[in-house]
């Protein structure tokens, strides 16, 4: 019988003991936490005005790496959405707006300056520097956040740490997950378990159909 025991738990970090399961499956949870559990990230940026020192592409890249709080129940992956459009709709994307200008002094623009149309999807912390604006420089843009998976791009990885370590008991492993802030660590673990269970069921059904 598989036994999962919580050793440490907080919003940002969870450490569990997994006993009675092959290491392959325990490691699958570690990998799925990195590559399969979806989270929100900025993917498309429409720049209307940019007189900063950063090129539009670099600015968009920096925005994409800002961790966004994620509502998995409120949104679907773009490929699963009924809208079937590149820009998306209210079911699969969230609009964030950045409108900043420096007047007389150099001004640092932070993640907290992004304004989201949905309060459940916004920068996890407000103090991530985006760019410094010189006097009279301006940035005005629209950023569209979508659900994605870490296997497609690192900006969609919900964890900054995902490790599996052995113990003195060969049948027991310790799994540690640290969240980027997009999802609570316990939710990431739960989603990884659900994904593993779904994939195993699909394999079982496939075998049954081929016999």
N, C-alpha and C positions, 0 to 999 in steps of 0.2 A: 504494500500500500504506500502511495506517495504522500509524504507529509511535508507541508511548507510552513515554516515557523518564522515569524517576523522577529528579527534581532534588533533592528533600528528602524525608526520610521519618522519622517517629517515630510513637509510638502516638497522639499528639494532633494531628499535622499531617502532611499530605502535599502535595507540589507536583510536578506532572507536566507534561511537554511532550507535546502531542498534535499529530502532524504527519500530513498526508495525508488529512484528513477535513474535510467541510464544517463551517463554524462552527455551523450549526444543530444538528448531532449532538453537537458538543463542548458546546454550551450545554445540550443535553438532559441530559447527565451532571451538569452543575452543578445544574440544576433538580431532577433525580431525587434527588440527594443530600439536598436540602432536603425534598422533598415525598413521595417514594415509598419510600425506604429505611426499613423499620420499626425501631422500637426500643421498649423498655419505658418505661412511665411510670405513675404512680399515677392511676387513673381513678375508682375508687369508694372512699369513706371512710365507715366506720360509726363514729360518735362515741358512745362509751359514757359518757364523763365529760369535761367541758370547763369548768373554772372560770377559764380564762385570760382575758386582755383581748381575745383574738381571737374573732370569731364563728366558728361551725363552718364556714361557707362560705369564709371567708378562710383558715382553717387548711387546709382541703382544697385550696384553690387553691395555697397555698405548697408543700404536699406534692407536688402534681402537677408542679411545676416543678423538683423535685430530680432531677438526672440519675441514672439507674439503669444499672448494668452490664447488658448484654443478652446472652442466649444465643439466637441466632436458630435454632439447630438443635434446641434443646430445647422450643421453644414455637411455637404457630401463632397466626395472627391470629384473634380471636374469631369473625369471620364465616366462617372456614374450619374451625372446630372442630366435631367431631361432637356435642358436648354440647348445643349450641343453647339455652343458657340465658343470661340476662342477667348473672348473677354469675360464670359460667364454671366451669372445672374445672382439675385439675392440669396439663392440656395447654395451657391458654390463659391462666392467671392465676397470680399469685404473691401470697401473703399476707405482709404486713409489719405488725408490731405495734409500737405506741408506748405505753409505760406509764411516765409520769414524774410526779414530785411534788416540790415544793419544801417543805422543812421550815422551817428558821429563817431562811434567807437567800434573796435573789433568785437564781433559777437559770435559766441559758440552756439551752434544749433544742436540740440539734444533730441534723443528719441521721444522725450515727453512733449516735444513740439508737434509731433504727428497727431492729427485729430482723426479719430475713427468714427464711422457711421454706426458702429456697433460696440458698445462698451464692453462686451464680453470678448472682443478681439481687439487688443491694443498692445503696445509695447509692455513687456513684463516689468521693466524698470524704466524710469524716466531719465536717467543720467548717463545714457550711452552717447558719447560725442559722435555726431555725424559729420560736421564740417564747421570750419571757422569762416565767417564772412567778414571781409574788409568793409570799411565804411562805404555806404551806397551800393553794396552788393546785395543781390536778392536771389532767393530760390522760391519757385512756385511750381508745385507738381501734384499729380494724383498718383497714388500707389494702390495697386490691387493685390490683396492677399488671398491666397488659395490654399486649400489642403494639399499636402503632398507627402511623399515618403522619402526617407533617407537614402534609399537605393538609387533615387533619381538625382538628388543633390544634397550636399551636406547641410544646407540651410533648413532642410526638412527633418533633420535628426533631432528628436525630442530629448536626447540625453547627451550630456558632456562626458559622462563616465558610464561604462557598462562592462563589468568584469565578472568572471566566474573563477573561483579559487577552490582548490582541493582542501580537504581537511584530513585529520588523522583517520577518520572513518572513510574507507574507499567508496561507500555508497551515499555519502553526504557531501554536498557542495554549498558554497556560499555565493549568492548572486547579489551584486551591489549595483544599484542604478542611481545616478545623479541627474536630475532634470535640468534642462536649460532654462526652465521657467514657463515653457509653453503648456505643460501639463503637470499636475501633481505626480510625484514619483510613483505613488501607489496605483494611479490610473494607468501609467505606462506599463507597469507590471501586469495589471489586469488585462489590458488590451493585448499584450504579448501572449498571455496565456490563451485568450480567446482566439487569436490568430493561429497559434499552434494547434489548438483543438480543431478549428475549422479545416486547416490543411490536412490534418490526420484523417478527419472524416471524409474529405474529398478523395484521399488516396484509397481509403477503405471502400468507398462506393465505386471507384474506378476499377478496383480489383474484382469486386463482385460482378460488375457488368462484363468484365472480360473473361470470366470463368464460364 
